[in-house]
Amino acid sequence: MYKNACYDAGLMPNATKYIRVVTWNVNSVRLRINALARIVELLKPDILCLQETKVEDKLFPYKEFNAWGFDHIAVRGEKSYNGVATLSRLPIIESSHINFCGKKDCRHLAVNIDIHSKNSTSKNHSDGKILTVHNLYVPAGGYVADPILNEKFQHKLNFVEEIANHFANTNAQQKNAANNPCLLLGDLNIAPLPNDVWAHEKMLRVVSHTEEEVSRFNHAQESGGWCDVMRVIYPPSDKLYSWWSYRQPYAKGYGRRLDHIWADATLAPLLKSVEVLKETRQWERPSDHVPVCAEFILPLSSG
């Protein structure tokens, strides 16, 4: 039976403000700059998280994002591969990262964002909420679903295990702290549910949907107390994809849900909506992934 940490999260409290968060594996931020402009105009996100930016920090297109209203930018990139970036209209108080598996391959970026400023002119961060956003790009794992024959697949399994261990400890420690909300999102490169792939039985030995990956993925979600917010809006009985291979015609529908947004127990009850922008996969020069947008209702003080 599918378990989701936010199905029993309770009633949504009263609130007057929303915050919109978008995650997208752009498969090169500079190649997708025109598509990003359209997405910003369509979705008007407060926070935009990108993966596979494929650019060194010094060459990141800061000016374009500043012009679109993202005055607060945290990036962690490298030439030609990987890379994550978090862009915010709200102040980023702090940024940090974890080198999972001991590799400095730019796959994680954490930021603390002052969401209290969404409806307050106060400069005192201690009297409002700080939203922590973990932006992740999990290794794809290659094409052979055997950790002995394929080092990339073993790396992926180890990476997800480390996510589980880290956030099980971190979230447990924070339960008795300020209780500020937390998100984990990005390209997690695993489609865990039968309806997260176009053909469940055919995909069981295909990297991204194997038992080895799914069991570790579920453990990471459960041990961290995360809610899969996409599957709150779209139930597990619905087909739901965020990725389509360049090698197969998009119209054939051979999709997988590789992009995810997880919310902790503080934020999960405040979920308002989720949108998957499937149409972007048919834009000119598309990424193989599409953006996912989640909107939350925030009970912010008036400041």
C-alpha positions, 0 to 999 in steps of 0.5 A: 500500500502506498504511504504518503506522510501528508495524507494524515497531516490534518486541517489546513490553517488559516492564512492569507499568503501563498508561496510558489516553488518551481523545480526544473531540470533544465539540461543546460541553463544557458540553452534554455534561457528563452524557455525559462523566460516563458516559464517565469512569465507563466508560473510567476514563481517565488522560488525557482530551483534548477538542476543540470545547469551545466555551467560554472558559477562565473558564467551563470546568467545572473543578469537575466534572472535579476531582470526577472525579479530574482534578486537572490541567487545561490548556484553550485555549478561545474563546466558541462555537467551536473550543477544546481541553482536556487533563485528567489524573489525573497531573501536567501539568508544562508546557503550550504551544500553536502558532498554526497558519497564524498564527491564534489559533483555539484548535486546538492544545494541548500538555502534558507529563505526568509518567507516572513518577508512575503507580507512583512516589512520587518528586517528581523528574521527571528520573528518569522519563518525561514523556509529551508529548500534542498535542491537535489540532482540524484545521479541517473545511474547509467543503463545497467541495473546491476551495482556490480557491473555498473559503478554508476548504478552503485553510486546512485544507490549509495547516494539515495541511502545517504539522503535517507540517513542524513535527513532522518537524523536532521529532521529528527533533530529539528522536530524540537527546534523552531519548526520552520518548514522544509522542502526537498525537491529536484530531479531525483531520477527515480520513478517509484510508483507503478503509474510513475512509468508508462509500463510498470511490468516492462520497466522493472529492470530499467534503471529508474524503476528497479526494486533496488532504487524504489526501496531506497527511495521509499526509505528516504521518504519515510525516514525523513518524514517527507510528504510526496506533494505531487501524489497528494494532488494527483493520486497514485491511480493516475498516470503522472510523468515529468520526463520523456526521452529524446530517443522516443517520440513524445507523442507516444507517451513513454514517460516517467516521473523523475522530478519530485517535491517533498514537504516536511510535516510543517509545510505539508498541511499547507499545500494548495496546488501542484502543476506539471507543465507537460506542454513545455516538452513540446516547446522549441529546444526542450529539456527532456524534463518539464517543470513542476510547480507547487503552491503552499499557503503560509500562515505568516504573521503580519510583522 
